[in-house]
Amino acid sequence: MGGTGIAMGEREAASALRWWLESGVDVPIQEQARNWFERGAAPAPVQEPLEPEALPASLDAFHQWLAGPQAPLFAGRSKPVLPQGAEGAEVMLLSEPPTRDEIAAGLPIGGEAAELMERMLAAIGMAGQAYSANLSCFPSASPRLSPKDLETCGESARRHVALAKPKLLLLLGDAPCRAVLGKALLQARGHVHKVEGVRTVATFHPRQLLKRPSDKALAWKDLLLLTEETP
């Protein structure tokens, strides 16, 4: 899935192998061999819900908007964590709102969770090919977002996907699932969804996988579902 003509280096191969072993993938997982590099067919204060027509119409303008006072969960004293990656990426990662550590690092996914996420991407031939963003560039004031916050974040996220134009979308964690799909993570997992016409799958945030390594085997199934060839 990484595109034709892309060779996996020794470091990427070792990273992918480590992820497979951690996930319990030590036996063949499909009856037929699969070419992972063959490209398939392109498939704050409580705010009022956003009006789609009021959102920016270009990705650059949207990035600027995400850091401003109209953005979901805006917190004036917090430094925003902006998305990383290029438009039209192989996969878009949409994560929970950033933690304090991620804000300090300026990364949508930070620390050990970022390293684990890279191993997960390497395992499906997409190392270095992700567009990574948070549901909001600002932290959430409470552990669980309110229904209004979820609605606002969901409108923003759908416009984000439409502008970023990824080939695939991976929702990481419960909040992105509730905001974008209207379902909890446990209900959303195991199914293929469509968001702005993009093939979408939900799975655990890598932070959760670090806390519960036993869930890595389930996450591996989610990655296979995301990259499964469609008729």
C-alpha positions in Angstrom: 0.0 0.0 0.0 3.0 2.3 0.1 3.0 2.9 -3.6 4.9 1.1 -6.3 8.6 1.3 -6.5 9.2 2.1 -2.8 11.7 -0.2 -1.1 11.6 -0.8 2.6 14.9 0.0 4.2 16.6 -2.2 6.9 15.5 0.1 9.7 11.9 0.2 8.5 11.8 -3.6 8.0 13.1 -4.1 11.6 10.5 -1.7 12.9 7.7 -3.4 11.1 8.9 -6.9 12.3 9.0 -5.6 15.9 5.4 -4.4 15.5 4.3 -7.7 14.0 5.9 -9.7 16.8 4.4 -7.4 19.5 1.0 -8.0 17.9 1.3 -11.7 18.1 1.6 -12.0 14.3 4.1 -14.9 14.2 2.1 -17.0 11.7 0.6 -16.3 8.3 -2.5 -14.2 8.6 -4.0 -14.7 5.1 -4.2 -17.7 2.8 -2.8 -15.8 -0.1 0.4 -13.8 -0.3 -0.1 -10.0 -0.4 2.0 -7.2 -1.9 1.9 -4.5 0.7 3.5 -2.0 -1.7 1.0 -2.4 -4.6 -1.3 0.6 -4.7 -5.0 -0.2 -4.8 -7.8 1.8 -6.3 -8.1 5.3 -4.7 -11.1 5.1 -2.5 -12.7 26.0 25.1 -15.9 27.5 26.2 -18.7 25.4 24.8 -19.1 26.5 21.2 -22.1 26.5 18.9 -22.0 23.8 16.1 -20.1 25.0 13.1 -21.8 25.9 9.9 -19.9 24.1 7.0 -20.0 27.1 4.8 -18.2 29.2 7.4 -15.2 26.9 7.4 -12.1 27.7 5.2 -12.0 26.3 1.7 -8.3 25.5 1.4 -6.0 23.3 3.6 -3.5 26.1 4.3 -6.3 28.5 5.4 -7.8 25.7 7.4 -4.5 25.2 9.3 -4.5 28.9 10.2 -8.2 28.6 11.3 -7.4 25.6 13.5 -5.0 27.7 15.5 -7.4 30.6 16.0 -10.2 31.5 18.4 -13.0 30.0 16.2 -11.4 26.5 16.3 -12.9 23.7 18.4 -11.9 23.7 22.1 -9.9 26.9 21.6 -7.8 27.8 24.7 -6.0 31.1 24.5 -3.3 30.2 26.9 -2.4 26.9 25.2 -0.1 26.6 22.2 -2.0 24.8 19.4 -0.7 21.5 17.9 -1.0 21.8 14.2 -1.3 18.9 11.7 1.8 17.4 10.1 2.1 15.9 6.7 1.1 16.6 3.1 -2.2 16.8 1.3 -3.2 13.6 -0.5 -1.3 11.4 1.9 -1.7 7.6 1.9 -3.4 7.7 5.3 -4.7 10.4 7.6 -4.4 9.8 11.3 -7.1 11.6 13.4 -6.2 11.4 17.1 -7.7 12.4 20.4 -7.1 16.1 21.5 -3.4 16.6 22.4 -2.0 15.9 25.9 0.3 18.4 27.7 3.3 16.4 26.6 2.2 16.5 23.0 1.5 20.3 23.3 5.1 20.7 24.6 6.5 18.7 21.8 4.2 20.3 19.2 3.3 16.8 17.9 -0.2 15.3 17.2 1.1 12.0 18.7 4.2 12.2 21.0 6.7 10.1 22.9 6.5 6.4 22.9 3.1 6.5 21.4 4.6 8.2 18.3 7.2 5.5 18.0 4.6 2.8 18.3 2.5 4.5 15.6 5.4 4.5 13.2 5.9 0.8 13.8 2.3 0.2 13.0 2.5 2.2 9.8 5.7 0.4 8.8 3.9 -2.9 9.3 1.5 -2.0 6.5 4.1 -0.4 4.3 3.2 3.3 5.1 6.1 4.5 7.2 6.5 8.2 6.7 3.4 8.5 4.6 0.8 9.7 7.1 -0.9 13.1 7.5 -1.3 13.3 11.3 -3.8 15.6 13.1 -5.8 15.9 16.3 -9.5 16.2 16.6 -8.7 19.6 18.1 -5.4 21.5 18.1 -6.1 22.4 21.7 -6.4 20.1 24.8 -9.8 19.2 26.2 -10.7 20.8 29.5 -12.4 17.5 30.7 -11.7 13.8 30.0 -14.9 13.4 28.1 -16.1 15.9 25.5 -19.7 17.3 25.8 -22.2 16.5 23.0 -21.9 20.1 21.7 -18.1 19.8 21.7 -18.3 16.5 19.8 -20.6 18.1 17.3 -18.3 21.0 16.7 -15.3 18.8 16.5 -17.1 16.5 14.1 -18.0 19.3 11.7 -14.4 20.6 11.7 -13.0 17.1 11.3 -15.1 16.3 8.3 -14.0 19.5 6.6 -10.4 18.6 7.5 -10.7 15.3 5.8 -12.3 16.8 2.7 -9.4 19.3 2.4 -6.6 17.0 3.3 -7.8 14.4 0.7 -6.1 11.3 2.2 -6.5 7.9 0.5 -7.4 6.3 3.8 -8.5 7.6 7.3 -7.6 6.0 10.6 -9.5 7.2 13.7 -7.4 6.8 16.8 -9.4 6.7 20.1 -12.9 7.1 21.3 -13.4 10.9 20.9 -12.7 10.9 17.1 -15.1 8.0 16.7 -17.9 9.8 18.6 -17.3 13.1 16.9 -17.0 11.8 13.3 -19.1 8.6 13.3 -21.4 9.2 16.2 -20.3 5.9 17.7 -18.1 4.8 20.6 -14.8 3.2 19.6 -15.9 -0.3 20.6 -19.0 0.0 18.4 -17.0 1.5 15.5 -14.2 -1.0 15.4 -14.4 -3.9 13.0 -16.3 -2.0 10.3 -15.4 0.0 7.3 -16.9 3.5 7.3 -16.9 6.4 4.8 -16.0 9.9 5.8 -16.2 12.5 3.0 -15.9 9.5 0.6 -12.7 8.2 2.3 -12.4 4.6 3.5 -12.3 4.8 7.3 -11.5 2.4 10.1 -11.3 3.0 13.9 -8.8 1.6 16.3 -7.1 2.2 19.6 -4.9 5.2 20.2 -1.3 4.0 20.5 -1.3 5.4 24.1 -4.0 2.8 24.9 -1.9 0.1 23.3 1.0 1.0 25.5 -1.2 0.6 28.5 -2.9 -2.6 27.2 -0.4 -4.5 25.0 -3.0 -7.3 24.7 -5.0 -5.0 22.4 -2.2 -4.9 19.8 -3.6 -8.0 18.1 -7.0 -6.3 17.7 -5.3 -3.2 16.4 -3.5 -5.3 13.8 -6.8 -6.6 12.6 -8.0 -3.0 12.2 -4.9 -2.1 10.1 -5.6 -5.1 7.9 -9.2 -4.0 7.5 -8.1 -0.5 6.6 -5.7 -1.6 3.9 -7.9 -4.5 2.6 -8.3 -4.4 -1.2 -11.7 -3.4 -2.3 -13.5 -4.9 -5.4 
